[in-house]
Every structure is written in C-alpha cells, then in structure tokens.
Amino acid sequence: MELRQLRYFARVVELGSMSRAALDLGVVQSALSQQISRLEGELSTRLLQRTAKGVTPTDAGLAFFREAQLALRHADEASRAAQQARLSGSVSIGLAPTTASVLGLPLMRAMGERYPDVRLHMVESLSGHLAAMLNARQLDLAVLFDTHPARRWSVTPLLEEKLFVIQARRAGRALPAKLRLRELRGVPLILPSPGHGLRTTLDASFARAHLNPEVALEIDSLTMLMDAVAAGLGATLQPWAAIGRFPDAQERFELAQVADAQAVRLNSLCSLSDDELSPAALAVRVVLAGCARELVQAGHWGGARLSHQDS
C-alpha cells in the first residue's frame, strides 16, 4: 500500500468523481482507476461503487476513508516537522587562496542549494595560518597541504595537484611543456615563506633534486605573488589553481609542468574530530569532498587528480 494510493482514494471520495479527481490530481483517469483497483485488490474488498452520478464509497470504503484521512494528516505533519527541523547552524571553513579560486564558489553554491539554512564562514589564508586556526578551534574544517599526524584532526586525502613553473609570458626565456627542477638552477623564484604547506612541499622537492633554489622574493599573498610574476620579477612554482582567478591567464602567463615525480601538492580535507563537529559541519565536509570530486572529474581543476585514482 502506497501513500499515493491513499491520496488518490481520498480525493475520489471527496469529489465523488473519478474524472474530477483525476483532473484535480493531475493524472490521467486510467492511471487513477488502476491505482484504486490495485488498492482494492490488496485489501480484497470493494471500496467504491460506480453509479450514473459518479462514485460513492461502500461501507468498507467509508471506514477505510476515515482511517486514510488520519494517515494522510499524520504524513503531512511528519513532512512539516522535517521541514521545520532542517539542518542549520554556522560552519567555518578554511581554504588556501589557490584552493579557494577553484573550490570556493562551487562549494558556496552547492551548500546554498542543499542546506540553505546553514551559514558558512569562509576564511581564505595561507595553509600555515589555517592549520593554526584549526588547532585553535577557530575553524571547523580546512583543506590543508601539510598534515602532522600528531594533530588531533580527522584527515581525509582529497586530491593531489601537479606543480607548474609559472612565469610572465613576456619573460625572455620560453618554457618547454615540461621541465625538471634541476633546470631551474639560477632562475630567480618567487615563493611563499617557509612554514607554509606549499613551501614545505617545494623545499622537500628541491632537496631531492639536490637544488639550492635562488629565492628572489618570499611573498605570503597569492595576489601579490602572482602580480610580481606577471611583472617579470621572477618565476614561481604553484599548482594550476594559482592562475584560476585570471581570466586572461593565457595572455599573461606561460606554464611548464614540473616533471619530477614527487613534485606534487597533496590536498587533505582536515577537520576537528567527528565528536567535536556539529551535524551541519559534518554535512559541509561531505559536500566539500563531493564538490572537489566533481570539479576534478569535469576537468575544471587543472593538473589535479583524486587521491584514490591511479596515475
């Protein structure tokens, strides 16, 4: 027995006509009649009798109608209760500038569609600052690149990004499609300062390549760093997402993928432990991971692949 059948039957009794009930319910009369027949077959009794003037309930149908009305009222009340108890609350999320340029807007849109009563507090900062904020319980969750196992976080591998050498297109030296880190010897680089997730990854890659990089500038602002690169003050090493906010990126920059196998940035979805997260924060964590997956699979996150995928 389906709730739909109860609604159909009750409307037929209320209107006293199959045709008028079908019109009111927005279904064809044959489909309505079929559902009533199935209901009668399931109950093994006749619920309606057809007359020249329409349909009227039998004694069994009248008794069933009273209980069906009660069941429908309870179903409507349950639906209203669920609507009034929609997920709500405030959730704070930390994203590094490169991550925010790709993931920020899709995440906000997805949350607005699925959980409109959840208020997001979005924080954009370098990953080192975000890690400190997460440790201080100032964030509920963040996408980070350096996850220390001793920290009491819930950590889920999210994706990994290839790194690229990025320089101004008007720079004197043209870049190949790919190059190795050792080919950057003597090239002035503009990097974030030590202690931040990307710089930690880069320093480890430089050490493996036996390269002492020529760091011309250390800038802890993605906007200022990319402005310096665009001005020709040096090249940088960043994931593709660093140019995500530049609609004219093709005209301003040229990129070369770093060919060193371990020159990748690992992105992890980090949060407070599950017992510290609110239901709203748990929902945001699921939506964020889903958004990242959709962006990668749709090809909208350049140079990225999901952590569980094979090369």
C-alpha positions as CSV (number, residue, x, y, z in Angstrom):
1,M,0.0,0.0,0.0
2,E,1.4,3.4,-1.0
3,L,0.7,6.8,0.3
4,R,-0.1,7.9,-3.2
5,Q,-2.9,5.4,-3.3
6,L,-4.4,6.8,-0.1
7,R,-4.3,10.3,-1.6
8,Y,-5.9,9.1,-4.8
9,F,-8.7,7.3,-3.0
10,A,-9.4,10.1,-0.6
11,R,-9.7,12.6,-3.4
12,V,-12.1,10.4,-5.3
13,V,-14.3,10.1,-2.3
14,E,-14.2,13.8,-1.5
15,L,-15.1,14.8,-5.1
16,G,-17.4,11.9,-5.8
17,S,-16.0,11.5,-9.3
18,M,-13.1,9.7,-11.0
19,S,-12.8,12.3,-13.8
20,R,-12.8,15.3,-11.5
21,A,-10.3,13.6,-9.1
22,A,-8.0,12.8,-12.0
23,L,-8.1,16.4,-13.2
24,D,-7.5,17.7,-9.7
25,L,-4.6,15.4,-9.1
26,G,-3.1,16.0,-12.5
27,V,-3.1,12.3,-13.6
28,V,-4.9,10.5,-16.4
29,Q,-8.2,8.9,-15.4
30,S,-7.0,5.4,-16.4
31,A,-3.9,5.6,-14.1
32,L,-6.1,6.8,-11.3
33,S,-8.6,3.9,-11.8
34,Q,-5.7,1.4,-12.0
35,Q,-4.3,2.6,-8.6
36,I,-7.7,2.3,-7.0
37,S,-8.2,-1.2,-8.4
38,R,-4.7,-2.2,-7.0
39,L,-5.7,-0.9,-3.6
40,E,-9.0,-2.8,-3.7
41,G,-7.1,-5.9,-4.8
42,E,-4.6,-5.6,-1.9
43,L,-7.4,-5.2,0.6
44,S,-9.6,-7.9,-1.0
45,T,-12.7,-5.7,-0.8
46,R,-14.6,-3.2,-2.9
47,L,-14.1,0.4,-1.7
48,L,-16.1,2.3,-4.3
49,Q,-19.2,1.7,-6.2
50,R,-19.9,3.3,-9.6
51,T,-23.2,5.0,-10.2
52,A,-24.7,7.1,-13.0
53,K,-23.9,10.2,-11.0
54,G,-20.3,9.2,-10.1
55,V,-18.8,7.1,-7.4
56,T,-19.6,6.6,-3.7
57,P,-17.8,4.7,-1.0
58,T,-19.1,1.3,0.1
59,D,-19.3,0.6,3.8
60,A,-15.8,-0.8,3.8
61,G,-14.7,2.2,1.7
62,L,-16.2,4.7,4.2
63,A,-14.4,3.0,7.1
64,F,-11.2,3.0,5.1
65,F,-11.7,6.6,4.1
66,R,-11.8,7.8,7.7
67,E,-8.5,6.0,8.6
68,A,-6.9,7.1,5.3
69,Q,-7.6,10.7,6.1
70,L,-6.0,10.3,9.5
71,A,-2.9,8.6,8.0
72,L,-2.6,11.4,5.4
73,R,-2.8,14.1,8.1
74,H,0.0,12.3,10.0
75,A,2.1,12.1,6.9
76,D,1.6,15.8,6.3
77,E,2.6,16.6,9.9
78,A,5.7,14.5,9.6
79,S,6.7,16.3,6.4
80,R,6.2,19.7,8.1
81,A,8.2,18.6,11.1
82,A,11.1,17.6,8.9
83,Q,10.9,20.9,7.0
84,Q,11.0,22.9,10.3
85,A,13.9,20.8,11.6
86,R,16.1,21.4,8.6
87,L,19.9,21.4,9.2
88,S,21.0,24.8,10.4
89,G,23.9,26.5,12.2
90,S,27.2,28.1,11.3
91,V,30.3,26.3,9.9
92,S,33.7,27.8,9.4
93,I,35.8,26.6,6.5
94,G,39.4,27.5,5.7
95,L,40.8,27.4,2.1
96,A,44.2,28.5,0.8
97,P,44.0,31.2,-1.9
98,T,44.7,28.7,-4.7
99,T,42.1,26.2,-3.5
100,A,39.6,29.0,-2.9
101,S,40.0,30.2,-6.5
102,V,38.7,26.8,-7.8
103,L,36.6,25.4,-5.0
104,G,35.2,28.4,-3.1
105,L,32.3,29.4,-5.3
106,P,31.1,25.9,-6.3
107,L,31.1,25.0,-2.6
108,M,29.0,28.1,-1.6
109,R,26.6,27.4,-4.4
110,A,26.2,23.7,-3.5
111,M,25.6,24.5,0.1
112,G,23.0,27.1,-0.8
113,E,21.1,24.6,-2.8
114,R,21.3,21.6,-0.4
115,Y,21.4,23.3,3.0
116,P,20.1,26.8,2.7
117,D,19.8,27.3,6.5
118,V,23.5,26.6,7.1
119,R,25.5,29.8,7.3
120,L,29.1,29.5,6.0
121,H,32.0,31.4,7.4
122,M,34.6,31.2,4.7
123,V,38.3,32.0,5.6
124,E,40.9,32.4,2.9
125,S,44.5,32.3,4.1
126,L,47.8,30.6,3.6
127,S,47.8,26.9,4.8
128,G,50.1,27.5,7.7
129,H,47.7,30.1,9.2
130,L,44.7,27.8,8.5
131,A,46.4,24.9,10.4
132,A,47.0,27.2,13.4
133,M,43.3,28.3,13.3
134,L,42.1,24.7,13.1
135,N,44.3,23.8,16.1
136,A,42.9,26.8,18.0
137,R,39.3,25.6,17.2
138,Q,38.7,28.8,15.1
139,L,37.8,26.6,12.1
140,D,35.7,23.6,11.8
141,L,37.4,22.3,8.7
142,A,40.1,23.3,6.2
143,V,41.8,22.0,3.1
144,L,45.5,21.7,4.0
145,F,48.7,20.6,2.5
146,D,50.8,19.8,5.5
147,T,49.1,17.4,7.9
148,H,51.0,16.4,11.0
149,P,50.0,13.0,12.4
150,A,50.2,14.2,16.0
151,R,47.4,16.7,15.5
152,R,44.0,15.6,16.7
153,W,42.3,16.1,13.4
154,S,40.2,14.0,11.2
155,V,42.2,13.8,7.9
156,T,40.8,12.6,4.6
157,P,43.1,12.6,1.5
158,L,41.3,14.8,-1.1
159,L,43.3,15.2,-4.2
160,E,46.8,15.9,-5.5
161,E,47.9,18.6,-7.8
162,K,50.8,18.7,-10.2
163,L,53.1,21.7,-9.8
164,F,54.0,24.1,-12.6
165,V,56.7,26.6,-13.2
166,I,54.8,29.8,-14.0
167,Q,56.4,33.0,-15.4
168,A,55.3,36.1,-17.3
169,R,54.6,35.3,-21.0
170,R,56.8,38.3,-21.9
171,A,59.8,36.9,-20.0
172,G,62.9,36.4,-22.0
173,R,63.2,32.6,-21.7
174,A,60.4,30.5,-23.2
175,L,59.3,27.5,-21.2
176,P,59.1,23.9,-22.5
177,A,55.9,21.8,-21.8
178,K,57.7,20.0,-19.0
179,L,61.0,20.6,-17.1
180,R,62.8,19.2,-14.1
181,L,63.6,21.1,-11.0
182,R,67.3,21.0,-11.7
183,E,66.7,23.1,-14.8
184,L,65.7,26.0,-12.5
185,R,69.2,26.4,-11.3
186,G,69.9,30.2,-11.4
187,V,66.3,31.1,-12.1
188,P,65.0,33.7,-9.6
189,L,62.0,32.3,-7.9
190,I,59.1,34.0,-6.0
191,L,57.8,31.7,-3.3
192,P,55.7,31.7,-0.1
193,S,57.8,31.8,3.0
194,P,58.9,28.7,4.9
195,G,56.4,27.2,7.3
196,H,53.6,27.1,4.8
197,G,52.3,24.0,3.1
198,L,53.4,24.6,-0.4
199,R,56.8,25.8,0.6
200,T,57.3,22.7,2.7
201,T,56.5,20.6,-0.3
202,L,58.8,22.6,-2.5
203,D,61.7,22.5,-0.1
204,A,61.5,18.7,0.1
205,S,61.4,18.5,-3.7
206,F,64.4,20.9,-4.0
207,A,66.3,18.7,-1.5
208,R,65.6,15.5,-3.6
209,A,66.7,17.3,-6.7
210,H,69.9,18.5,-5.0
211,L,69.0,22.0,-5.9
212,N,69.7,25.1,-3.8
213,P,67.0,27.4,-5.3
214,E,67.6,31.1,-6.0
215,V,64.7,32.6,-4.0
216,A,64.4,36.2,-5.1
217,L,61.2,37.1,-3.1
218,E,59.1,35.5,-0.4
219,I,55.5,36.7,-0.6
220,D,52.7,35.4,1.7
221,S,49.9,36.7,-0.5
222,L,48.9,34.9,-3.7
223,T,47.6,38.0,-5.3
224,M,50.8,40.0,-4.7
225,L,52.9,37.0,-5.6
226,M,51.2,36.5,-9.0
227,D,51.4,40.3,-9.6
228,A,55.1,40.1,-9.1
229,V,55.4,37.1,-11.5
230,A,53.3,38.9,-14.1
231,A,55.6,41.9,-13.7
232,G,58.5,39.7,-14.7
233,L,60.3,39.8,-11.2
234,G,60.7,36.1,-11.3
235,A,59.1,32.8,-11.8
236,T,57.1,30.8,-9.3
237,L,56.2,27.2,-8.5
238,Q,52.5,26.7,-8.0
239,P,49.6,24.4,-8.8
240,W,47.5,25.3,-11.8
241,A,44.9,26.8,-9.5
242,A,47.2,29.8,-8.9
243,I,46.0,31.2,-12.2
244,G,42.4,30.3,-11.6
245,R,41.3,33.9,-10.9
246,F,43.0,35.3,-14.0
247,P,40.5,35.3,-17.0
248,D,43.4,36.4,-19.2
249,A,45.9,33.8,-17.8
250,Q,46.8,32.5,-21.3
251,E,47.9,36.0,-22.3
252,R,49.7,36.9,-19.1
253,F,51.5,33.6,-18.1
254,E,53.1,30.6,-19.5
255,L,53.4,27.3,-17.6
256,A,55.7,24.3,-17.7
257,Q,54.7,21.2,-15.7
258,V,57.4,20.0,-13.2
259,A,58.4,16.5,-14.3
260,D,59.9,15.4,-11.0
261,A,57.6,12.6,-9.8
262,Q,57.2,13.8,-6.2
263,A,56.7,17.4,-7.1
264,V,53.0,17.3,-6.3
265,R,50.9,19.1,-3.7
266,L,48.7,16.8,-1.6
267,N,45.4,18.3,-0.5
268,S,43.8,16.8,2.6
269,L,40.4,17.7,4.0
270,C,41.1,18.3,7.7
271,S,38.5,18.9,10.4
272,L,38.1,18.7,14.1
273,S,37.4,15.2,15.3
274,D,34.0,13.9,14.5
275,D,32.7,14.1,18.0
276,E,33.5,17.9,18.0
277,L,31.7,18.6,14.7
278,S,28.1,19.7,14.6
279,P,25.7,17.9,12.2
280,A,26.0,21.0,9.9
281,A,29.8,20.8,9.8
282,L,29.6,17.0,9.1
283,A,27.3,17.8,6.2
284,V,29.6,20.6,4.8
285,R,32.5,18.1,4.9
286,V,30.6,15.7,2.7
287,V,29.5,18.5,0.3
288,L,33.1,19.9,0.1
289,A,34.5,16.5,-0.8
290,G,31.8,16.0,-3.4
291,C,32.4,19.4,-5.0
292,A,36.1,18.7,-5.3
293,R,35.4,15.3,-6.9
294,E,33.0,16.8,-9.4
295,L,35.5,19.6,-10.3
296,V,38.3,17.2,-11.0
297,Q,36.1,14.7,-12.9
298,A,34.7,17.5,-15.1
299,G,38.2,18.8,-15.9
300,H,37.7,22.2,-14.1
301,W,40.6,21.7,-11.7
302,G,43.7,21.7,-13.9
303,G,46.5,19.4,-13.0
304,A,44.6,17.7,-10.2
305,R,43.6,14.1,-9.7
306,L,41.6,12.5,-6.9
307,S,43.8,10.9,-4.3
308,H,42.3,7.4,-4.8
309,Q,42.8,7.4,-8.5
310,D,45.8,5.6,-10.1
311,S,48.2,7.6,-12.3
